[in-house]
Amino acid sequence: MTNPGMHHHVEIKEGDDTVAAADVTIPAETEGTAQASLHSSPGHVTPGRRASLVDAVMDLPEVKESSRLEAALPLGDSETLGRLRERSENSTTRPAGSSALVDADIPAPAGDVPAPPAGDVPPAALGEVPPAPAGDAAPPSAE
């Protein structure tokens, strides 16, 4: 029997009403790719709620462990698309009927990226000014 993968349903609520929701699947047979379908209630949705939905999806442990994201969202939902682009890398978007399909890389968590060795970064790049070598005289003053 094959492993069907993992499924999550995420909701953003205002009071008792669900204003945005997502279904997220991590298929067992697709190594490292999370799939999400994001949608919101028709009519007015408080600004920031759609972005909160993206954050909730991207913060799921299984999504964080994935390397890619395939997402479907309503065509024209600029808040959701903008936040997906902020939270991912190398995204491509294409229309598909009344939906927008997004394919993107999920960045590695900050703790997983090793810091560059100290000798590889010039002090000026870090905002530091290296001390003058000993024995060097100050430049002559222009008089």
C-alpha positions as CSV (number, residue, x, y, z in Angstrom):
1,M,0.0,0.0,0.0
2,T,1.3,3.5,-0.9
3,N,1.6,6.3,1.6
4,P,-0.9,9.0,0.7
5,G,1.1,11.8,2.2
6,M,0.1,14.4,4.7
7,H,-2.8,16.8,4.5
8,H,-3.6,20.0,6.5
9,H,-6.5,22.3,6.4
10,V,-5.7,25.9,7.6
11,E,-8.3,28.6,8.3
12,I,-8.1,32.3,9.1
13,K,-11.2,33.4,11.0
14,E,-12.8,36.7,11.9
15,G,-15.0,36.0,14.9
16,D,-16.9,32.8,13.9
17,D,-16.5,33.3,10.2
18,T,-13.8,31.7,8.1
19,V,-12.4,34.4,5.8
20,A,-9.5,32.5,4.2
21,A,-8.6,28.9,4.0
22,A,-6.0,26.6,2.5
23,D,-5.7,22.9,1.9
24,V,-2.0,21.7,2.0
25,T,-0.8,18.4,0.9
26,I,2.7,16.9,1.2
27,P,2.5,14.0,-1.3
28,A,4.7,11.0,-0.3
29,E,5.7,10.3,-3.9
30,T,6.7,13.9,-4.8
31,E,10.0,14.4,-2.9
32,G,10.3,17.8,-1.3
33,T,7.2,19.5,-2.9
34,A,4.3,20.9,-0.9
35,Q,1.1,21.6,-2.7
36,A,-1.4,24.2,-1.5
37,S,-4.8,25.5,-2.6
38,L,-5.5,28.9,-1.1
39,H,-8.9,30.7,-1.3
40,S,-10.8,33.4,0.6
41,S,-14.4,34.3,1.2
42,P,-16.2,36.3,-1.5
43,G,-16.6,39.9,-0.8
44,H,-14.6,42.1,1.5
45,V,-11.8,40.5,3.5
46,T,-9.9,42.6,6.0
47,P,-6.5,43.5,4.5
48,G,-3.7,41.3,5.9
49,R,-5.9,38.2,6.4
50,R,-4.8,36.6,3.1
51,A,-1.2,37.3,3.9
52,S,-1.8,35.7,7.3
53,L,-3.1,32.6,5.5
54,V,0.1,32.4,3.5
55,D,2.2,32.8,6.7
56,A,0.2,30.0,8.3
57,V,0.8,27.7,5.4
58,M,4.5,28.5,5.0
59,D,5.0,28.0,8.8
60,L,3.7,24.4,8.8
61,P,6.6,22.2,9.8
62,E,6.1,19.9,6.7
63,V,6.1,22.9,4.4
64,K,9.3,24.3,6.0
65,E,10.9,20.9,5.4
66,S,9.9,20.9,1.8
67,S,12.1,22.4,-0.9
68,R,9.4,23.4,-3.4
69,L,5.8,24.8,-3.3
70,E,3.1,24.4,-5.9
71,A,0.2,26.7,-5.1
72,A,-3.1,27.6,-6.6
73,L,-4.9,30.8,-5.8
74,P,-7.7,32.9,-7.3
75,L,-6.4,34.9,-10.3
76,G,-6.2,38.6,-9.2
77,D,-5.6,37.9,-5.5
78,S,-2.6,40.2,-5.3
79,E,-2.3,40.1,-1.5
80,T,-1.8,36.3,-1.5
81,L,0.4,36.3,-4.5
82,G,2.6,39.1,-3.1
83,R,3.0,37.4,0.3
84,L,3.9,34.1,-1.5
85,R,6.6,35.8,-3.4
86,E,7.9,37.4,-0.2
87,R,8.1,34.0,1.5
88,S,9.6,32.1,-1.4
89,E,12.4,32.2,-3.9
90,N,12.5,31.8,-7.7
91,S,8.7,31.9,-8.1
92,T,7.0,31.6,-11.4
93,T,3.3,32.4,-11.9
94,R,1.0,31.4,-14.7
95,P,-2.8,31.7,-15.2
96,A,-4.9,28.6,-15.4
97,G,-8.6,29.4,-16.0
98,S,-9.7,31.5,-13.0
99,S,-6.7,30.5,-11.0
100,A,-3.1,31.5,-10.7
101,L,-0.5,28.7,-10.3
102,V,2.7,29.5,-8.5
103,D,5.8,27.3,-8.5
104,A,8.5,28.4,-6.1
105,D,11.4,27.3,-4.0
106,I,11.0,27.3,-0.3
107,P,14.0,29.0,1.4
108,A,16.0,27.0,3.9
109,P,15.3,28.0,7.6
110,A,17.9,30.6,8.7
111,G,19.5,28.1,11.1
112,D,20.2,25.7,8.3
113,V,22.4,28.1,6.3
114,P,25.9,28.1,7.5
115,A,27.5,31.5,8.1
116,P,30.5,32.3,5.9
117,P,33.9,31.9,7.4
118,A,35.2,35.1,9.0
119,G,38.1,35.3,6.6
120,D,35.9,35.2,3.5
121,V,34.0,38.5,4.2
122,P,36.1,41.7,4.0
123,P,35.6,43.9,7.0
124,A,34.3,46.7,4.9
125,A,31.4,44.5,3.8
126,L,30.4,44.2,7.5
127,G,30.5,48.0,8.0
128,E,33.9,47.8,9.8
129,V,36.9,49.8,8.9
130,P,40.1,47.8,9.2
131,P,42.8,49.4,11.3
132,A,45.7,51.0,9.5
133,P,48.8,48.8,9.3
134,A,51.4,49.7,12.0
135,G,54.2,51.9,10.8
136,D,52.2,53.7,8.1
137,A,52.2,57.4,8.4
138,A,49.2,59.5,7.9
139,P,48.8,61.0,4.5
140,P,50.4,64.4,4.1
141,S,48.1,67.3,4.7
142,A,47.4,69.6,1.8
143,E,48.6,73.1,2.8
